[in-house]
């Protein structure tokens, strides 16, 4: 290698390292800012209730179950300062348990990325992935998509038709990007439930939304295939953003979403899909299977999880297949919109 070539390579590496470090520094600064002094109207815990904070996730038993259906926390009167309710106990629910057991269909095969695994194994494997990446999830989304994921989510929200006073369920909501916006859109008379099957992801979202003052949001551990904590006909809008491809039985999940929607309610699915432009598809594959694992290794110290994420995208049904699956689950007027030439698609359907 010539000296000139070596110098160019070193410069490129230095630029990449600087970009990653700048992103990490910015995220750290943001975290420090949100963990600063409490606001004047924020509730202050009694001295004997204050716990020393560390960087570990809370245990599942420390996560709130959310208000039971029909017994939501009362909102403060307009003349009062808003308060944030903080439930500290979690009532374990059977719906968190893996529905795929050796006694049912757990011995059947399914895919985990490009690997073939037993259905009973997939949920735990996916849980390992998201527990590993939870703390770096937001910064990795920005790096991997060059920030475009924010535009994708903004467009999906524009199709939601959400209004004041409505009830919204955000499934696999993770760190709460959509739930935070829905909290504002439904207002004080509305209600949002941020649900996820992964305790680590849900804890990140819970901390983020509480810091943002979202006091009309509950946080519920729930399995997308059953949505057992929720009654029939409970929500005006159900959303799932970049989560459906990780579900073991997508048909069961779609049926559960249909069940909890009110008549006339809508389902919104934002998910990676199949590029419709072949030259872009080849470049996308090259990027996904080289750059993503590399960024995962540098930023999150985890290349294997991001290798799985790239593979899971390729194994997800294409746009038309997912539309047919929605129709088979009972949804009507189903449609999809391609974003970024089909790299991502927004699917929408309605409950009659």
N, C-alpha and C positions, 0 to 999 in steps of 0.2 A: 504494500500500500504506500502510495506517495505521501510526502509530508503535507501537500495541499489537501489531498483527500482525507487524510487523518485529521487535519485541522477542521475541515468542514464537518466531519462526523462528530468530532468532539463538541463543536459549536452547537450542532443540532441536539445532541444529548443534553448539553447544558441548558438550552432553551426549553426542552421538554421538562427537565428537572425543575427549572424555575417556574414553569407554568403550574406544575403539580404543587410545588411548595407554596406558590402564591395562593392557590385555591385552598390549600390546607390552612394557611395563615388567616385567610379571610373567614373561613368557617370557624376557626378558633376564636377570632375576634367577635364574631356574631354570637357564639356560645357564651363568651364572657359578658357580652352586653346584656343578653337575656337573663343571665344569672346574677345580674347586679342587684342594686337595692330595690326592695319591693315598692310598688306604687303606694301612694298615700291611702287609697281606698281599698287596698288589698287586705284580705283577712289575715290577721296575725295569730299564729297558733300559740296556745299557752306554753309557758316555759317548759312544763313537764312533758309536753308533746313534741317538742322540737327534736328531730333526730339528726345525727351527723350525716351529711350527704357525701356519697362517694360516687365513683363512676360506674359502678356495676348496675345491672338491671335489677329491678325488683323481682321477687319471686312471683309465680303465678298466684299464690295465695294473697299477695299484696295488691293485685289488680282489682279495680272495681267491677262489679257485675253490671252496673248501670241500673237505672230505676226499672222495676218490674213493669210490664205492659199495663197501661191504665193507671199507673201510680207514679207518674213522672214528678220530679222535684218541682215545687212551685217556684215560679220566677219572681224576682223582686218587683215590688210595685214601682211605677215610673218615678216616684219621688224619692225612692231609696237608691243608695249606691249599689250597683250590682255586686253580688258576691259569687265566689266560685265554690261549689260544693265539692268536697273531696272525700269520697268514700274510701275506706282503707282495707276493706275485706272483700274477698272474692269467694262466692259460693260455687264450688266446682260443679260443672254441668256435664251430663253424659254426652252432649253434642260435641264436646271437645275430643272425646275418645274417637279413635279411628273406626269408621263404620265398616272397614274392610278387614275382616278377621278370617282366620283359617276355617271357621265354621260357616262363613257365608261365601264370599267370593274372593277371599284374601289370597287364595292359592293361584288365582288367575294371574296372567302376565299383563303388565302394562309398561309404559316407557318412562324412564327418568333421564331426560335428555336423549342421547343416543343409546343408552343402556336399556336392557330389558330386565325388569325387576318384578317381584311379586306385588300385587296391589296392596297387600298388607304392609309392605315396606316403604312405599313411596312417600306417605305423609311424613314419616320420621326423617327421611332423606331431605325432603323439601324444607322441613323445619330446621335442620342443621344448616342448610344454605342461608336462610334468612336470619337465623340467630347469629351466624358468622358475619353477615354484611350489614346488620341493622344500624350500627353507629356510623357507618360510612355511606349509608344508602343514598342520602340526599346529595352529597357532594359527588358521588359516583354517577348519579343520574345526570347532573349538570355536565360532568366531564364526558360521559359516554355519548350524550346526545347533543353536545355543544350548546346546551340550554334550550334546545328546541322542544324538549318534553313539556316545558311550561306553556308553549303555544298549543301543543296537542291537547293538554288538559283544559286550557282556556276555551278552545273550540268545543270540546265535549261538554263543558259546563253551559256554553251558549245554546246547546241543543237540549238541555235538561228541562227547560220550561219551569224551573222551580220558582215558587212564589211564597210570599209571606204566609206564615202560619202552617206550612206544609211539614210533613214528616218524611225524613230522608234516611235511608240506610246505605252506608258506604261499606261494601264488603271488601275484605282484603285491603282495607284502607291504609294500613301501615303507618307511615309518618304523617298522615293527615292533610296532604295537599288539597284534595277536593273537599274534605269535611270542613276545613277552615273557611273556604269560600261559601259552602252551603250554610254554615252557621250564620254568616252575615246575611245571606239571601233570605232565609226563612224567618229571621228576626226573633224577637222576644216571644212571640206567640207560636213559633215553630219549634221543631226539635230535630236533632241529628244524632244518629247512632254511628259511631266509628267502630267497626268490627274487624277482627283479624283472628286467625287461628294461631298466630305466632306471638307469644307473650313479649318477646324482646322488641319486635316491631311495634306492637301496640303500646308498650311503655314509652317508646320514643315519641309516638304520635300523641300520647296523653300529655307528656311533659310539654311538648311543643304547643298544643292547643290551650292548655291551662296558662302557659306563659303569655299567650296571645289574648287571654281574657275571654275565651269562648265558653260561656257558662250555660249554653243550651245544648251541650253535647254529652252523650254517655259513651262509655268505652266498654265494649263487650267482647269477650273471647267467644268466638262462634265458628263452627265448621260450615263452610259454604255449601256443602252437600246436603245439609239438613236444616240449617238455620233454626235449630230447635228452640232457642230462647224466645223466638218471635211468633206471635199469634198470626193466624190467617188475616189477610186484608188489613194490614197494619200501616203500610207506607204508601205515600204518593209517588215516591221515586226510589228506585234501587239502582245503585251504580257499582261497578267493579272495574278498577283501573289497573291494568298490567298484573292481574292476579288470576284470571281464568285459566291461563295456560298451565298453571301449577296445580290445578285441582285434579284429583285422580279420576273422578267420574263427573265429567262436565255436564252430561245430560241430567244427572241427579241434581246438580247445582242449579241448572236452569229451571227445573221443575220447582225447586225450593224457592227460587226468586219469584216465580210466577205465583206461588202460594201466598207469600207475604205481601204482595202488592195489592192495593185496593183496586176495585174495578175502575177502569179508566186510567190507572197508573201506568208509568212507563219504566222500562229497563234501559239502561245505558251501559254499554260495554266498550271500554277503550283498551285496545290490545294490539300488540305487534301482529303483523299479518304478512301477506306475500306481496313483494314488489311487483308492479305490473309492467315494469320497463326492464328488459333482460340485461342490458349493459349495467344498469344500476344494481341489479340483483347480484351480479358477479362481484362488483366492487363492495357491495354490502356484506357479502359472505367473507371476502378477504378481510374487511375491517372487523367483522364480528369475531372471527376465529383467531385473529392475531392481536389486534389492538385491545380488545376488551379484556382478555385474560392478562395482558401485560399491564394495563391500567389497574386491574384488580390486584395484581401482585404488588405494584408500586404503592398504591394508595391504601388498599385494605389488607395488604399482606395475605391475599387469598385469590389465587388465579383459578383454582378448581371451581369455585362457586360461579365465577363469571364465565367459565367454559360451559357449565351447565346452563346458565341463563341463555347463552347464545344457542345452544342445542335445543332448549325448550321452545324457543321461538320457531325453529324450523319444524318442530313436531306439532305445532299448534294448527288447527284446521284453518283452511284458507277462508276468504271472505264469504264466498257463496255457501260453503259447507256450514259455517257457523250460522249463517242466516237460516238455513234449512233446519238446523238443530233448534234454533229459537222457535221456529214455526211448529216443530214437532212437540215442543214443550207447552204449546198453547198460545204463544204470542201472536198478535195480529199486526198488520201494517208494518212488517219488519223491513228495515232498510239498512244500508251501510254507506259510509262516506270514507273514501280513501284519503289519507293524509301523507304528504311527502312521498308521492308516487306509490302508495300502498305499503310502505314500510310499517305504517300504523293505520288502523281502521277504527272508526267509531260505528258500532252497531246499535240500533234502536228498535224497540218493539213495545207494544202496548197490550195491556190486559183488558179484555172486553168487559 
